[in-house]
Amino acid sequence: MNSGELISESFNLMLLGMGTVFVFLTMLVIVTAIMSTLVQKYGAVQPADLNSPGAAGQLDEATLLAVISAAIHAHRTKH
């Protein structure tokens, strides 16, 4: 092979590689946009704000202390 053929083959290989990367990244952007749309449409669940007064899942101090104590006890008995 002479240098002209080598340069031609390297140029073809470069275009093939760059084209493959471009197609993959384009597909990645499209799939990410579709997933974002689906999550916003079907999975938009807002968590309850536990710091606001009157929140549905708010724990009082006694319950919180009991939960923390039980977790510490379970951790210590495991080890």
C-alpha atoms as an extended CHARMM CRD file, in Angstrom:
* protein
*
        79  EXT
         1         1  MET       CA              0.0000000000        0.0000000000        0.0000000000  PROA      1               0.0000000000
         2         2  ASN       CA              1.2510000000        3.4270000000       -0.7900000000  PROA      2               0.0000000000
         3         3  SER       CA              0.7820000000        6.4880000000        1.4000000000  PROA      3               0.0000000000
         4         4  GLY       CA             -2.2550000000        7.7080000000       -0.5650000000  PROA      4               0.0000000000
         5         5  GLU       CA             -4.1420000000        4.4820000000        0.0780000000  PROA      5               0.0000000000
         6         6  LEU       CA             -3.1840000000        4.5330000000        3.7680000000  PROA      6               0.0000000000
         7         7  ILE       CA             -4.4510000000        8.0880000000        4.1670000000  PROA      7               0.0000000000
         8         8  SER       CA             -7.6650000000        7.1910000000        2.3510000000  PROA      8               0.0000000000
         9         9  GLU       CA             -8.2490000000        4.1400000000        4.5860000000  PROA      9               0.0000000000
        10        10  SER       CA             -7.4790000000        6.1300000000        7.7400000000  PROA      10              0.0000000000
        11        11  PHE       CA             -9.9220000000        8.8410000000        6.6410000000  PROA      11              0.0000000000
        12        12  ASN       CA            -12.6370000000        6.2130000000        6.0540000000  PROA      12              0.0000000000
        13        13  LEU       CA            -11.9520000000        4.6540000000        9.4550000000  PROA      13              0.0000000000
        14        14  MET       CA            -12.1150000000        8.0770000000       11.1120000000  PROA      14              0.0000000000
        15        15  LEU       CA            -15.4580000000        8.8620000000        9.4760000000  PROA      15              0.0000000000
        16        16  LEU       CA            -16.8570000000        5.4650000000       10.4670000000  PROA      16              0.0000000000
        17        17  GLY       CA            -15.7980000000        5.9410000000       14.0960000000  PROA      17              0.0000000000
        18        18  MET       CA            -17.0580000000        9.5140000000       14.3290000000  PROA      18              0.0000000000
        19        19  GLY       CA            -20.3370000000        8.5220000000       12.6680000000  PROA      19              0.0000000000
        20        20  THR       CA            -20.8210000000        5.6760000000       15.1310000000  PROA      20              0.0000000000
        21        21  VAL       CA            -20.2380000000        7.9720000000       18.1090000000  PROA      21              0.0000000000
        22        22  PHE       CA            -22.5480000000       10.6320000000       16.6630000000  PROA      22              0.0000000000
        23        23  VAL       CA            -25.3620000000        8.1220000000       16.1010000000  PROA      23              0.0000000000
        24        24  PHE       CA            -24.9540000000        6.6550000000       19.5930000000  PROA      24              0.0000000000
        25        25  LEU       CA            -24.9750000000       10.0620000000       21.3010000000  PROA      25              0.0000000000
        26        26  THR       CA            -27.9920000000       11.1800000000       19.2710000000  PROA      26              0.0000000000
        27        27  MET       CA            -29.8810000000        8.0380000000       20.3000000000  PROA      27              0.0000000000
        28        28  LEU       CA            -28.8490000000        8.6230000000       23.9220000000  PROA      28              0.0000000000
        29        29  VAL       CA            -30.2520000000       12.1640000000       23.8890000000  PROA      29              0.0000000000
        30        30  ILE       CA            -33.5210000000       11.0110000000       22.3140000000  PROA      30              0.0000000000
        31        31  VAL       CA            -33.9910000000        8.1190000000       24.7650000000  PROA      31              0.0000000000
        32        32  THR       CA            -33.1740000000       10.3840000000       27.7260000000  PROA      32              0.0000000000
        33        33  ALA       CA            -35.7290000000       12.9550000000       26.5640000000  PROA      33              0.0000000000
        34        34  ILE       CA            -38.3830000000       10.2530000000       26.1530000000  PROA      34              0.0000000000
        35        35  MET       CA            -37.6380000000        8.8370000000       29.6080000000  PROA      35              0.0000000000
        36        36  SER       CA            -37.8230000000       12.3160000000       31.1390000000  PROA      36              0.0000000000
        37        37  THR       CA            -41.2110000000       12.9020000000       29.5340000000  PROA      37              0.0000000000
        38        38  LEU       CA            -42.5340000000        9.5520000000       30.7500000000  PROA      38              0.0000000000
        39        39  VAL       CA            -41.3110000000       10.1110000000       34.3060000000  PROA      39              0.0000000000
        40        40  GLN       CA            -42.8590000000       13.5660000000       34.4220000000  PROA      40              0.0000000000
        41        41  LYS       CA            -46.1480000000       12.2300000000       33.0700000000  PROA      41              0.0000000000
        42        42  TYR       CA            -46.5310000000        8.9830000000       35.0390000000  PROA      42              0.0000000000
        43        43  GLY       CA            -44.1130000000        9.1400000000       37.9530000000  PROA      43              0.0000000000
        44        44  ALA       CA            -44.5710000000       12.6520000000       39.2920000000  PROA      44              0.0000000000
        45        45  VAL       CA            -45.1310000000       11.8800000000       42.9590000000  PROA      45              0.0000000000
        46        46  GLN       CA            -44.2500000000       14.7060000000       45.2930000000  PROA      46              0.0000000000
        47        47  PRO       CA            -42.8230000000       13.6250000000       48.6620000000  PROA      47              0.0000000000
        48        48  ALA       CA            -44.5120000000       14.9480000000       51.7850000000  PROA      48              0.0000000000
        49        49  ASP       CA            -42.6410000000       17.7860000000       53.4460000000  PROA      49              0.0000000000
        50        50  LEU       CA            -41.9580000000       16.4730000000       56.9570000000  PROA      50              0.0000000000
        51        51  ASN       CA            -40.7470000000       19.8530000000       58.2090000000  PROA      51              0.0000000000
        52        52  SER       CA            -43.9980000000       21.6750000000       57.5810000000  PROA      52              0.0000000000
        53        53  PRO       CA            -46.5140000000       21.8000000000       60.4260000000  PROA      53              0.0000000000
        54        54  GLY       CA            -49.4860000000       19.5130000000       59.9560000000  PROA      54              0.0000000000
        55        55  ALA       CA            -47.7680000000       17.2540000000       57.4390000000  PROA      55              0.0000000000
        56        56  ALA       CA            -49.4400000000       13.8920000000       56.9440000000  PROA      56              0.0000000000
        57        57  GLY       CA            -46.4120000000       11.7860000000       57.8860000000  PROA      57              0.0000000000
        58        58  GLN       CA            -44.9280000000       13.9670000000       60.6160000000  PROA      58              0.0000000000
        59        59  LEU       CA            -43.4550000000       12.0850000000       63.5770000000  PROA      59              0.0000000000
        60        60  ASP       CA            -43.6120000000       13.4640000000       67.0880000000  PROA      60              0.0000000000
        61        61  GLU       CA            -40.4600000000       13.5170000000       69.2180000000  PROA      61              0.0000000000
        62        62  ALA       CA            -41.3270000000       10.4170000000       71.2690000000  PROA      62              0.0000000000
        63        63  THR       CA            -41.8800000000        8.2940000000       68.1630000000  PROA      63              0.0000000000
        64        64  LEU       CA            -38.7090000000        9.6150000000       66.5840000000  PROA      64              0.0000000000
        65        65  LEU       CA            -36.7140000000        8.8120000000       69.7370000000  PROA      65              0.0000000000
        66        66  ALA       CA            -38.1690000000        5.2810000000       69.8120000000  PROA      66              0.0000000000
        67        67  VAL       CA            -37.2640000000        4.6830000000       66.1590000000  PROA      67              0.0000000000
        68        68  ILE       CA            -33.7070000000        5.9320000000       66.6230000000  PROA      68              0.0000000000
        69        69  SER       CA            -33.2510000000        3.8650000000       69.7900000000  PROA      69              0.0000000000
        70        70  ALA       CA            -34.5250000000        0.7230000000       68.0610000000  PROA      70              0.0000000000
        71        71  ALA       CA            -32.1650000000        1.2910000000       65.1310000000  PROA      71              0.0000000000
        72        72  ILE       CA            -29.1530000000        1.7420000000       67.4540000000  PROA      72              0.0000000000
        73        73  HSD       CA            -30.1120000000       -1.3630000000       69.4340000000  PROA      73              0.0000000000
        74        74  ALA       CA            -30.5080000000       -3.4390000000       66.2510000000  PROA      74              0.0000000000
        75        75  HSD       CA            -27.1380000000       -2.2330000000       64.9550000000  PROA      75              0.0000000000
        76        76  ARG       CA            -25.3470000000       -3.0240000000       68.2190000000  PROA      76              0.0000000000
        77        77  THR       CA            -26.8540000000       -6.5220000000       68.5240000000  PROA      77              0.0000000000
        78        78  LYS       CA            -25.8900000000       -7.3180000000       64.9370000000  PROA      78              0.0000000000
        79        79  HSD       CA            -22.2100000000       -6.5770000000       65.5750000000  PROA      79              0.0000000000
